[in-house]
């Protein structure tokens, strides 16, 4: 992604000023044009729809983090895999183990990462109560997020995932807005400004 020209940044800033007034975006972005602008720039870098990205983005300790479900969906749609990420479960109790696996499209190599409930306990992950009520699902998400970080880091672009975010809806959470096309051009048209010509990111 190339750097934004001052005129482009000005357009985005004005779009974000309008967007921050909406109640159809998560609270982290309401009344915060600055957060909206950062999310918009991240969306450009990830070649993602800004609204979709905001609905799955969480600001934790001042850093952007995404729900694991979103990153799994992004990995599955990346074209890097032959098929999608799958899981295999073995054992029970503390010996419950989940392997996330997939096949690389370019080479046909099988990639896999396994995590167990015993490991989750030793690492302190089970402080999250969801590991007690739905351990299989949490281990699936943990294994998949590690698989993506290890083998598909460009899908994450250095950002982290948050398993708990998938199970803890915001109190103010709106209906998830899913748009088929990027709204940037539509917003710019509504503001009667020239459209920004986005440059697709090579890692998107």
mmCIF file of the C-alpha atoms, coordinates in Angstrom:
data_MODEL
# 
_entry.id   MODEL 
# 
loop_
_atom_site.group_PDB 
_atom_site.id 
_atom_site.type_symbol 
_atom_site.label_atom_id 
_atom_site.label_alt_id 
_atom_site.label_comp_id 
_atom_site.label_asym_id 
_atom_site.label_entity_id 
_atom_site.label_seq_id 
_atom_site.pdbx_PDB_ins_code 
_atom_site.Cartn_x 
_atom_site.Cartn_y 
_atom_site.Cartn_z 
_atom_site.occupancy 
_atom_site.B_iso_or_equiv 
_atom_site.pdbx_formal_charge 
_atom_site.auth_seq_id 
_atom_site.auth_comp_id 
_atom_site.auth_asym_id 
_atom_site.auth_atom_id 
_atom_site.pdbx_PDB_model_num 
ATOM 1   C CA . UNK A 1 1   ? 0.000   0.000   0.000  1.00 0.00 ? 1   UNK A CA 1 
ATOM 2   C CA . UNK A 1 2   ? 1.388   3.375   -0.986 1.00 0.00 ? 2   UNK A CA 1 
ATOM 3   C CA . UNK A 1 3   ? 1.366   6.353   1.380  1.00 0.00 ? 3   UNK A CA 1 
ATOM 4   C CA . UNK A 1 4   ? -1.717  8.548   1.325  1.00 0.00 ? 4   UNK A CA 1 
ATOM 5   C CA . UNK A 1 5   ? -1.504  11.923  -0.337 1.00 0.00 ? 5   UNK A CA 1 
ATOM 6   C CA . UNK A 1 6   ? -2.618  14.848  1.855  1.00 0.00 ? 6   UNK A CA 1 
ATOM 7   C CA . UNK A 1 7   ? -5.802  15.261  -0.212 1.00 0.00 ? 7   UNK A CA 1 
ATOM 8   C CA . UNK A 1 8   ? -6.678  11.579  0.228  1.00 0.00 ? 8   UNK A CA 1 
ATOM 9   C CA . UNK A 1 9   ? -6.042  11.752  3.956  1.00 0.00 ? 9   UNK A CA 1 
ATOM 10  C CA . UNK A 1 10  ? -8.268  14.814  4.183  1.00 0.00 ? 10  UNK A CA 1 
ATOM 11  C CA . UNK A 1 11  ? -11.102 12.954  2.446  1.00 0.00 ? 11  UNK A CA 1 
ATOM 12  C CA . UNK A 1 12  ? -10.744 9.981   4.785  1.00 0.00 ? 12  UNK A CA 1 
ATOM 13  C CA . UNK A 1 13  ? -10.668 12.282  7.807  1.00 0.00 ? 13  UNK A CA 1 
ATOM 14  C CA . UNK A 1 14  ? -13.947 13.888  6.758  1.00 0.00 ? 14  UNK A CA 1 
ATOM 15  C CA . UNK A 1 15  ? -15.514 10.487  6.077  1.00 0.00 ? 15  UNK A CA 1 
ATOM 16  C CA . UNK A 1 16  ? -14.416 9.321   9.518  1.00 0.00 ? 16  UNK A CA 1 
ATOM 17  C CA . UNK A 1 17  ? -15.874 12.431  11.120 1.00 0.00 ? 17  UNK A CA 1 
ATOM 18  C CA . UNK A 1 18  ? -19.264 11.457  9.691  1.00 0.00 ? 18  UNK A CA 1 
ATOM 19  C CA . UNK A 1 19  ? -18.834 7.768   10.467 1.00 0.00 ? 19  UNK A CA 1 
ATOM 20  C CA . UNK A 1 20  ? -17.997 8.423   14.130 1.00 0.00 ? 20  UNK A CA 1 
ATOM 21  C CA . UNK A 1 21  ? -21.458 9.942   14.591 1.00 0.00 ? 21  UNK A CA 1 
ATOM 22  C CA . UNK A 1 22  ? -23.130 6.640   13.702 1.00 0.00 ? 22  UNK A CA 1 
ATOM 23  C CA . UNK A 1 23  ? -24.527 4.233   16.292 1.00 0.00 ? 23  UNK A CA 1 
ATOM 24  C CA . UNK A 1 24  ? -24.209 1.359   13.820 1.00 0.00 ? 24  UNK A CA 1 
ATOM 25  C CA . UNK A 1 25  ? -20.525 0.914   14.579 1.00 0.00 ? 25  UNK A CA 1 
ATOM 26  C CA . UNK A 1 26  ? -18.978 -0.529  17.780 1.00 0.00 ? 26  UNK A CA 1 
ATOM 27  C CA . UNK A 1 27  ? -18.481 1.770   20.760 1.00 0.00 ? 27  UNK A CA 1 
ATOM 28  C CA . UNK A 1 28  ? -14.684 1.797   20.290 1.00 0.00 ? 28  UNK A CA 1 
ATOM 29  C CA . UNK A 1 29  ? -15.273 3.865   17.143 1.00 0.00 ? 29  UNK A CA 1 
ATOM 30  C CA . UNK A 1 30  ? -18.287 5.962   18.092 1.00 0.00 ? 30  UNK A CA 1 
ATOM 31  C CA . UNK A 1 31  ? -17.414 9.616   18.701 1.00 0.00 ? 31  UNK A CA 1 
ATOM 32  C CA . UNK A 1 32  ? -13.802 8.825   17.801 1.00 0.00 ? 32  UNK A CA 1 
ATOM 33  C CA . UNK A 1 33  ? -12.919 9.922   14.267 1.00 0.00 ? 33  UNK A CA 1 
ATOM 34  C CA . UNK A 1 34  ? -9.293  9.116   15.113 1.00 0.00 ? 34  UNK A CA 1 
ATOM 35  C CA . UNK A 1 35  ? -10.084 5.435   15.791 1.00 0.00 ? 35  UNK A CA 1 
ATOM 36  C CA . UNK A 1 36  ? -12.211 5.312   12.658 1.00 0.00 ? 36  UNK A CA 1 
ATOM 37  C CA . UNK A 1 37  ? -9.326  6.713   10.628 1.00 0.00 ? 37  UNK A CA 1 
ATOM 38  C CA . UNK A 1 38  ? -6.885  4.134   11.995 1.00 0.00 ? 38  UNK A CA 1 
ATOM 39  C CA . UNK A 1 39  ? -9.393  1.365   11.236 1.00 0.00 ? 39  UNK A CA 1 
ATOM 40  C CA . UNK A 1 40  ? -9.843  2.749   7.724  1.00 0.00 ? 40  UNK A CA 1 
ATOM 41  C CA . UNK A 1 41  ? -6.090  2.721   7.115  1.00 0.00 ? 41  UNK A CA 1 
ATOM 42  C CA . UNK A 1 42  ? -5.793  -0.832  8.454  1.00 0.00 ? 42  UNK A CA 1 
ATOM 43  C CA . UNK A 1 43  ? -8.652  -1.856  6.168  1.00 0.00 ? 43  UNK A CA 1 
ATOM 44  C CA . UNK A 1 44  ? -6.830  -0.367  3.188  1.00 0.00 ? 44  UNK A CA 1 
ATOM 45  C CA . UNK A 1 45  ? -3.681  -2.282  4.078  1.00 0.00 ? 45  UNK A CA 1 
ATOM 46  C CA . UNK A 1 46  ? -5.629  -5.524  4.494  1.00 0.00 ? 46  UNK A CA 1 
ATOM 47  C CA . UNK A 1 47  ? -7.682  -4.893  1.335  1.00 0.00 ? 47  UNK A CA 1 
ATOM 48  C CA . UNK A 1 48  ? -10.784 -5.278  3.497  1.00 0.00 ? 48  UNK A CA 1 
ATOM 49  C CA . UNK A 1 49  ? -14.162 -3.589  3.722  1.00 0.00 ? 49  UNK A CA 1 
ATOM 50  C CA . UNK A 1 50  ? -13.821 -1.007  6.540  1.00 0.00 ? 50  UNK A CA 1 
ATOM 51  C CA . UNK A 1 51  ? -17.238 -1.634  8.092  1.00 0.00 ? 51  UNK A CA 1 
ATOM 52  C CA . UNK A 1 52  ? -16.745 -5.411  8.141  1.00 0.00 ? 52  UNK A CA 1 
ATOM 53  C CA . UNK A 1 53  ? -13.329 -4.914  9.714  1.00 0.00 ? 53  UNK A CA 1 
ATOM 54  C CA . UNK A 1 54  ? -14.658 -2.596  12.428 1.00 0.00 ? 54  UNK A CA 1 
ATOM 55  C CA . UNK A 1 55  ? -17.357 -5.106  13.371 1.00 0.00 ? 55  UNK A CA 1 
ATOM 56  C CA . UNK A 1 56  ? -14.641 -7.674  14.122 1.00 0.00 ? 56  UNK A CA 1 
ATOM 57  C CA . UNK A 1 57  ? -11.964 -5.358  15.543 1.00 0.00 ? 57  UNK A CA 1 
ATOM 58  C CA . UNK A 1 58  ? -11.331 -4.903  19.247 1.00 0.00 ? 58  UNK A CA 1 
ATOM 59  C CA . UNK A 1 59  ? -9.035  -2.369  20.866 1.00 0.00 ? 59  UNK A CA 1 
ATOM 60  C CA . UNK A 1 60  ? -7.169  -4.092  23.682 1.00 0.00 ? 60  UNK A CA 1 
ATOM 61  C CA . UNK A 1 61  ? -4.569  -2.135  25.635 1.00 0.00 ? 61  UNK A CA 1 
ATOM 62  C CA . UNK A 1 62  ? -4.280  0.347   22.800 1.00 0.00 ? 62  UNK A CA 1 
ATOM 63  C CA . UNK A 1 63  ? -3.669  -2.264  20.113 1.00 0.00 ? 63  UNK A CA 1 
ATOM 64  C CA . UNK A 1 64  ? -5.902  -3.601  17.371 1.00 0.00 ? 64  UNK A CA 1 
ATOM 65  C CA . UNK A 1 65  ? -7.026  -7.197  17.784 1.00 0.00 ? 65  UNK A CA 1 
ATOM 66  C CA . UNK A 1 66  ? -9.461  -9.284  15.767 1.00 0.00 ? 66  UNK A CA 1 
ATOM 67  C CA . UNK A 1 67  ? -11.875 -12.071 16.643 1.00 0.00 ? 67  UNK A CA 1 
ATOM 68  C CA . UNK A 1 68  ? -10.479 -15.504 15.877 1.00 0.00 ? 68  UNK A CA 1 
ATOM 69  C CA . UNK A 1 69  ? -13.558 -16.371 13.849 1.00 0.00 ? 69  UNK A CA 1 
ATOM 70  C CA . UNK A 1 70  ? -12.817 -13.435 11.561 1.00 0.00 ? 70  UNK A CA 1 
ATOM 71  C CA . UNK A 1 71  ? -9.188  -14.434 11.065 1.00 0.00 ? 71  UNK A CA 1 
ATOM 72  C CA . UNK A 1 72  ? -10.186 -18.037 10.297 1.00 0.00 ? 72  UNK A CA 1 
ATOM 73  C CA . UNK A 1 73  ? -12.631 -16.748 7.691  1.00 0.00 ? 73  UNK A CA 1 
ATOM 74  C CA . UNK A 1 74  ? -9.937  -14.483 6.263  1.00 0.00 ? 74  UNK A CA 1 
ATOM 75  C CA . UNK A 1 75  ? -7.439  -17.359 6.065  1.00 0.00 ? 75  UNK A CA 1 
ATOM 76  C CA . UNK A 1 76  ? -10.008 -19.588 4.380  1.00 0.00 ? 76  UNK A CA 1 
ATOM 77  C CA . UNK A 1 77  ? -10.732 -16.893 1.781  1.00 0.00 ? 77  UNK A CA 1 
ATOM 78  C CA . UNK A 1 78  ? -7.088  -15.953 1.218  1.00 0.00 ? 78  UNK A CA 1 
ATOM 79  C CA . UNK A 1 79  ? -6.435  -18.407 -1.612 1.00 0.00 ? 79  UNK A CA 1 
ATOM 80  C CA . UNK A 1 80  ? -3.414  -19.692 0.291  1.00 0.00 ? 80  UNK A CA 1 
ATOM 81  C CA . UNK A 1 81  ? -5.166  -22.930 1.234  1.00 0.00 ? 81  UNK A CA 1 
ATOM 82  C CA . UNK A 1 82  ? -6.517  -25.840 -0.729 1.00 0.00 ? 82  UNK A CA 1 
ATOM 83  C CA . UNK A 1 83  ? -9.916  -26.030 0.903  1.00 0.00 ? 83  UNK A CA 1 
ATOM 84  C CA . UNK A 1 84  ? -10.341 -24.629 4.402  1.00 0.00 ? 84  UNK A CA 1 
ATOM 85  C CA . UNK A 1 85  ? -8.966  -25.067 7.916  1.00 0.00 ? 85  UNK A CA 1 
ATOM 86  C CA . UNK A 1 86  ? -10.271 -28.264 9.491  1.00 0.00 ? 86  UNK A CA 1 
ATOM 87  C CA . UNK A 1 87  ? -9.944  -29.874 12.931 1.00 0.00 ? 87  UNK A CA 1 
ATOM 88  C CA . UNK A 1 88  ? -9.414  -33.324 14.396 1.00 0.00 ? 88  UNK A CA 1 
ATOM 89  C CA . UNK A 1 89  ? -10.271 -34.085 18.032 1.00 0.00 ? 89  UNK A CA 1 
ATOM 90  C CA . UNK A 1 90  ? -8.773  -36.875 20.135 1.00 0.00 ? 90  UNK A CA 1 
ATOM 91  C CA . UNK A 1 91  ? -8.859  -37.823 23.806 1.00 0.00 ? 91  UNK A CA 1 
ATOM 92  C CA . UNK A 1 92  ? -11.061 -36.502 26.590 1.00 0.00 ? 92  UNK A CA 1 
ATOM 93  C CA . UNK A 1 93  ? -10.755 -34.594 29.837 1.00 0.00 ? 93  UNK A CA 1 
ATOM 94  C CA . UNK A 1 94  ? -7.313  -33.078 30.340 1.00 0.00 ? 94  UNK A CA 1 
ATOM 95  C CA . UNK A 1 95  ? -6.125  -35.262 27.452 1.00 0.00 ? 95  UNK A CA 1 
ATOM 96  C CA . UNK A 1 96  ? -8.527  -33.625 25.015 1.00 0.00 ? 96  UNK A CA 1 
ATOM 97  C CA . UNK A 1 97  ? -6.441  -32.512 22.047 1.00 0.00 ? 97  UNK A CA 1 
ATOM 98  C CA . UNK A 1 98  ? -7.460  -30.550 18.991 1.00 0.00 ? 98  UNK A CA 1 
ATOM 99  C CA . UNK A 1 99  ? -5.427  -30.402 15.804 1.00 0.00 ? 99  UNK A CA 1 
ATOM 100 C CA . UNK A 1 100 ? -6.105  -27.640 13.303 1.00 0.00 ? 100 UNK A CA 1 
ATOM 101 C CA . UNK A 1 101 ? -4.891  -28.589 9.842  1.00 0.00 ? 101 UNK A CA 1 
ATOM 102 C CA . UNK A 1 102 ? -5.019  -27.433 6.248  1.00 0.00 ? 102 UNK A CA 1 
ATOM 103 C CA . UNK A 1 103 ? -3.288  -27.949 2.906  1.00 0.00 ? 103 UNK A CA 1 
ATOM 104 C CA . UNK A 1 104 ? -1.192  -25.235 1.284  1.00 0.00 ? 104 UNK A CA 1 
ATOM 105 C CA . UNK A 1 105 ? -2.465  -24.492 -2.203 1.00 0.00 ? 105 UNK A CA 1 
ATOM 106 C CA . UNK A 1 106 ? 0.953   -23.694 -3.648 1.00 0.00 ? 106 UNK A CA 1 
ATOM 107 C CA . UNK A 1 107 ? 2.788   -26.840 -2.551 1.00 0.00 ? 107 UNK A CA 1 
ATOM 108 C CA . UNK A 1 108 ? 0.194   -29.347 -1.409 1.00 0.00 ? 108 UNK A CA 1 
ATOM 109 C CA . UNK A 1 109 ? 1.965   -29.603 1.961  1.00 0.00 ? 109 UNK A CA 1 
ATOM 110 C CA . UNK A 1 110 ? -0.155  -30.416 4.980  1.00 0.00 ? 110 UNK A CA 1 
ATOM 111 C CA . UNK A 1 111 ? 0.208   -27.929 7.832  1.00 0.00 ? 111 UNK A CA 1 
ATOM 112 C CA . UNK A 1 112 ? -1.038  -28.562 11.361 1.00 0.00 ? 112 UNK A CA 1 
ATOM 113 C CA . UNK A 1 113 ? -0.935  -27.288 14.929 1.00 0.00 ? 113 UNK A CA 1 
ATOM 114 C CA . UNK A 1 114 ? -2.208  -29.207 17.972 1.00 0.00 ? 114 UNK A CA 1 
ATOM 115 C CA . UNK A 1 115 ? -3.198  -27.919 21.403 1.00 0.00 ? 115 UNK A CA 1 
ATOM 116 C CA . UNK A 1 116 ? -4.513  -29.838 24.397 1.00 0.00 ? 116 UNK A CA 1 
ATOM 117 C CA . UNK A 1 117 ? -6.602  -28.950 27.403 1.00 0.00 ? 117 UNK A CA 1 
ATOM 118 C CA . UNK A 1 118 ? -3.633  -29.886 29.577 1.00 0.00 ? 118 UNK A CA 1 
ATOM 119 C CA . UNK A 1 119 ? -1.539  -27.278 27.754 1.00 0.00 ? 119 UNK A CA 1 
ATOM 120 C CA . UNK A 1 120 ? -4.346  -24.742 28.085 1.00 0.00 ? 120 UNK A CA 1 
ATOM 121 C CA . UNK A 1 121 ? -4.321  -25.236 31.851 1.00 0.00 ? 121 UNK A CA 1 
ATOM 122 C CA . UNK A 1 122 ? -0.550  -25.022 32.159 1.00 0.00 ? 122 UNK A CA 1 
ATOM 123 C CA . UNK A 1 123 ? -0.461  -21.843 30.056 1.00 0.00 ? 123 UNK A CA 1 
ATOM 124 C CA . UNK A 1 124 ? -3.226  -20.227 32.081 1.00 0.00 ? 124 UNK A CA 1 
ATOM 125 C CA . UNK A 1 125 ? -5.675  -20.019 29.176 1.00 0.00 ? 125 UNK A CA 1 
ATOM 126 C CA . UNK A 1 126 ? -8.398  -21.646 31.280 1.00 0.00 ? 126 UNK A CA 1 
ATOM 127 C CA . UNK A 1 127 ? -8.704  -18.458 33.318 1.00 0.00 ? 127 UNK A CA 1 
ATOM 128 C CA . UNK A 1 128 ? -11.171 -17.770 30.532 1.00 0.00 ? 128 UNK A CA 1 
ATOM 129 C CA . UNK A 1 129 ? -14.311 -19.549 31.803 1.00 0.00 ? 129 UNK A CA 1 
ATOM 130 C CA . UNK A 1 130 ? -15.239 -20.566 28.258 1.00 0.00 ? 130 UNK A CA 1 
ATOM 131 C CA . UNK A 1 131 ? -12.542 -23.247 28.439 1.00 0.00 ? 131 UNK A CA 1 
ATOM 132 C CA . UNK A 1 132 ? -14.671 -24.910 31.131 1.00 0.00 ? 132 UNK A CA 1 
ATOM 133 C CA . UNK A 1 133 ? -18.040 -24.556 29.418 1.00 0.00 ? 133 UNK A CA 1 
ATOM 134 C CA . UNK A 1 134 ? -16.984 -25.166 25.791 1.00 0.00 ? 134 UNK A CA 1 
ATOM 135 C CA . UNK A 1 135 ? -13.429 -26.551 25.798 1.00 0.00 ? 135 UNK A CA 1 
ATOM 136 C CA . UNK A 1 136 ? -13.610 -28.148 22.339 1.00 0.00 ? 136 UNK A CA 1 
ATOM 137 C CA . UNK A 1 137 ? -14.566 -24.903 20.632 1.00 0.00 ? 137 UNK A CA 1 
ATOM 138 C CA . UNK A 1 138 ? -11.979 -22.861 22.503 1.00 0.00 ? 138 UNK A CA 1 
ATOM 139 C CA . UNK A 1 139 ? -9.240  -25.351 21.633 1.00 0.00 ? 139 UNK A CA 1 
ATOM 140 C CA . UNK A 1 140 ? -10.364 -25.268 17.985 1.00 0.00 ? 140 UNK A CA 1 
ATOM 141 C CA . UNK A 1 141 ? -9.979  -21.492 17.964 1.00 0.00 ? 141 UNK A CA 1 
ATOM 142 C CA . UNK A 1 142 ? -6.647  -21.598 19.784 1.00 0.00 ? 142 UNK A CA 1 
ATOM 143 C CA . UNK A 1 143 ? -5.212  -24.216 17.414 1.00 0.00 ? 143 UNK A CA 1 
ATOM 144 C CA . UNK A 1 144 ? -6.459  -22.343 14.344 1.00 0.00 ? 144 UNK A CA 1 
ATOM 145 C CA . UNK A 1 145 ? -5.075  -18.994 15.510 1.00 0.00 ? 145 UNK A CA 1 
ATOM 146 C CA . UNK A 1 146 ? -1.668  -20.565 16.107 1.00 0.00 ? 146 UNK A CA 1 
ATOM 147 C CA . UNK A 1 147 ? -1.812  -22.247 12.694 1.00 0.00 ? 147 UNK A CA 1 
ATOM 148 C CA . UNK A 1 148 ? -2.513  -18.902 11.029 1.00 0.00 ? 148 UNK A CA 1 
ATOM 149 C CA . UNK A 1 149 ? 0.250   -17.104 12.960 1.00 0.00 ? 149 UNK A CA 1 
ATOM 150 C CA . UNK A 1 150 ? 2.787   -19.804 12.112 1.00 0.00 ? 150 UNK A CA 1 
ATOM 151 C CA . UNK A 1 151 ? 2.005   -20.565 8.485  1.00 0.00 ? 151 UNK A CA 1 
ATOM 152 C CA . UNK A 1 152 ? -0.094  -17.630 7.210  1.00 0.00 ? 152 UNK A CA 1 
ATOM 153 C CA . UNK A 1 153 ? 1.309   -14.555 9.001  1.00 0.00 ? 153 UNK A CA 1 
ATOM 154 C CA . UNK A 1 154 ? 0.445   -12.301 6.059  1.00 0.00 ? 154 UNK A CA 1 
ATOM 155 C CA . UNK A 1 155 ? -3.243  -12.961 6.773  1.00 0.00 ? 155 UNK A CA 1 
ATOM 156 C CA . UNK A 1 156 ? -2.783  -11.390 10.213 1.00 0.00 ? 156 UNK A CA 1 
ATOM 157 C CA . UNK A 1 157 ? -0.376  -8.629  9.105  1.00 0.00 ? 157 UNK A CA 1 
ATOM 158 C CA . UNK A 1 158 ? 1.093   -8.662  12.592 1.00 0.00 ? 158 UNK A CA 1 
ATOM 159 C CA . UNK A 1 159 ? -2.212  -8.182  14.404 1.00 0.00 ? 159 UNK A CA 1 
ATOM 160 C CA . UNK A 1 160 ? -3.369  -10.463 17.204 1.00 0.00 ? 160 UNK A CA 1 
ATOM 161 C CA . UNK A 1 161 ? -6.559  -12.447 17.666 1.00 0.00 ? 161 UNK A CA 1 
ATOM 162 C CA . UNK A 1 162 ? -8.884  -12.522 20.637 1.00 0.00 ? 162 UNK A CA 1 
ATOM 163 C CA . UNK A 1 163 ? -10.688 -15.817 21.269 1.00 0.00 ? 163 UNK A CA 1 
ATOM 164 C CA . UNK A 1 164 ? -12.811 -14.335 24.052 1.00 0.00 ? 164 UNK A CA 1 
ATOM 165 C CA . UNK A 1 165 ? -14.118 -11.660 21.699 1.00 0.00 ? 165 UNK A CA 1 
ATOM 166 C CA . UNK A 1 166 ? -15.976 -14.371 19.767 1.00 0.00 ? 166 UNK A CA 1 
ATOM 167 C CA . UNK A 1 167 ? -18.080 -15.171 22.838 1.00 0.00 ? 167 UNK A CA 1 
ATOM 168 C CA . UNK A 1 168 ? -18.442 -11.823 24.603 1.00 0.00 ? 168 UNK A CA 1 
ATOM 169 C CA . UNK A 1 169 ? -20.776 -9.536  22.648 1.00 0.00 ? 169 UNK A CA 1 
ATOM 170 C CA . UNK A 1 170 ? -20.516 -5.862  23.450 1.00 0.00 ? 170 UNK A CA 1 
ATOM 171 C CA . UNK A 1 171 ? -23.470 -4.587  25.432 1.00 0.00 ? 171 UNK A CA 1 
ATOM 172 C CA . UNK A 1 172 ? -24.037 -2.038  22.691 1.00 0.00 ? 172 UNK A CA 1 
ATOM 173 C CA . UNK A 1 173 ? -23.289 -4.398  19.810 1.00 0.00 ? 173 UNK A CA 1 
ATOM 174 C CA . UNK A 1 174 ? -25.337 -3.529  16.706 1.00 0.00 ? 174 UNK A CA 1 
ATOM 175 C CA . UNK A 1 175 ? -26.367 -5.874  13.963 1.00 0.00 ? 175 UNK A CA 1 
ATOM 176 C CA . UNK A 1 176 ? -23.273 -6.890  12.002 1.00 0.00 ? 176 UNK A CA 1 
ATOM 177 C CA . UNK A 1 177 ? -23.146 -4.891  8.809  1.00 0.00 ? 177 UNK A CA 1 
ATOM 178 C CA . UNK A 1 178 ? -21.862 -6.822  5.811  1.00 0.00 ? 178 UNK A CA 1 
ATOM 179 C CA . UNK A 1 179 ? -21.314 -4.939  2.564  1.00 0.00 ? 179 UNK A CA 1 
ATOM 180 C CA . UNK A 1 180 ? -20.492 -6.613  -0.733 1.00 0.00 ? 180 UNK A CA 1 
ATOM 181 C CA . UNK A 1 181 ? -18.423 -3.687  -1.989 1.00 0.00 ? 181 UNK A CA 1 
ATOM 182 C CA . UNK A 1 182 ? -16.120 -1.243  -0.284 1.00 0.00 ? 182 UNK A CA 1 
ATOM 183 C CA . UNK A 1 183 ? -18.123 1.695   1.053  1.00 0.00 ? 183 UNK A CA 1 
ATOM 184 C CA . UNK A 1 184 ? -15.273 4.181   0.687  1.00 0.00 ? 184 UNK A CA 1 
ATOM 185 C CA . UNK A 1 185 ? -16.215 5.163   -2.866 1.00 0.00 ? 185 UNK A CA 1 
ATOM 186 C CA . UNK A 1 186 ? -19.907 5.357   -1.913 1.00 0.00 ? 186 UNK A CA 1 
ATOM 187 C CA . UNK A 1 187 ? -19.188 7.613   1.048  1.00 0.00 ? 187 UNK A CA 1 
ATOM 188 C CA . UNK A 1 188 ? -16.974 9.832   -1.065 1.00 0.00 ? 188 UNK A CA 1 
ATOM 189 C CA . UNK A 1 189 ? -19.706 10.126  -3.697 1.00 0.00 ? 189 UNK A CA 1 
ATOM 190 C CA . UNK A 1 190 ? -22.177 11.084  -1.008 1.00 0.00 ? 190 UNK A CA 1 
ATOM 191 C CA . UNK A 1 191 ? -19.800 13.777  0.142  1.00 0.00 ? 191 UNK A CA 1 
ATOM 192 C CA . UNK A 1 192 ? -19.370 14.952  -3.464 1.00 0.00 ? 192 UNK A CA 1 
ATOM 193 C CA . UNK A 1 193 ? -15.633 14.406  -3.376 1.00 0.00 ? 193 UNK A CA 1 
ATOM 194 C CA . UNK A 1 194 ? -13.403 12.658  -5.913 1.00 0.00 ? 194 UNK A CA 1 
ATOM 195 C CA . UNK A 1 195 ? -13.115 8.906   -5.422 1.00 0.00 ? 195 UNK A CA 1 
ATOM 196 C CA . UNK A 1 196 ? -9.939  7.548   -3.882 1.00 0.00 ? 196 UNK A CA 1 
ATOM 197 C CA . UNK A 1 197 ? -8.157  5.104   -6.124 1.00 0.00 ? 197 UNK A CA 1 
ATOM 198 C CA . UNK A 1 198 ? -7.122  2.375   -3.696 1.00 0.00 ? 198 UNK A CA 1 
ATOM 199 C CA . UNK A 1 199 ? -3.981  0.397   -4.435 1.00 0.00 ? 199 UNK A CA 1 
ATOM 200 C CA . UNK A 1 200 ? -4.473  -3.304  -3.519 1.00 0.00 ? 200 UNK A CA 1 
ATOM 201 C CA . UNK A 1 201 ? -1.922  -4.509  -0.984 1.00 0.00 ? 201 UNK A CA 1 
ATOM 202 C CA . UNK A 1 202 ? 0.271   -7.361  -2.113 1.00 0.00 ? 202 UNK A CA 1 
ATOM 203 C CA . UNK A 1 203 ? -0.322  -9.206  1.173  1.00 0.00 ? 203 UNK A CA 1 
ATOM 204 C CA . UNK A 1 204 ? -4.123  -8.738  1.139  1.00 0.00 ? 204 UNK A CA 1 
# 
